[in-house]
Amino acid sequence: MRFASIAAIASIVGFMSAAANPVANADADVSIPLELEKRACSYNGCKCKVGTRAGLYCGYCDAVTNSGSGLFSDVFQCNSKGGCCDYGPRKSCAKFPGFSPCG
């Protein structure tokens, strides 16, 4: 009986020390960028519909009336006065028609 108690205590202590000292992935690369890379918004001749709510729209959205030298898969920033600039390609805009981020 005494041997069973000692064996049980020894296994619990062994488990606790293994859990308290996790070194399984000590060499793993877990570097995650904390910031997204900034992109310039270029004025490429694009135009948005006057009265549009300010925001980001894909080139195929009704808010973007002219994509200028941009593409339909680009993301554009519109203002309510019809002003526009192009941030370039966006993965979600390229998924049209399955996904439609049109404000």
Buried (B, 14 or more C-beta within 10 A) or exposed (E): EEEEEEEEEEEEEEEEEEEEEEEEEEEEEEEEEEEEEEEEBBEBEBBBBEEBEEBBBBBBBEBBBBBBEBBEBBBBBBBEEBBBBBBBBBEEBEEBEEEEBBB
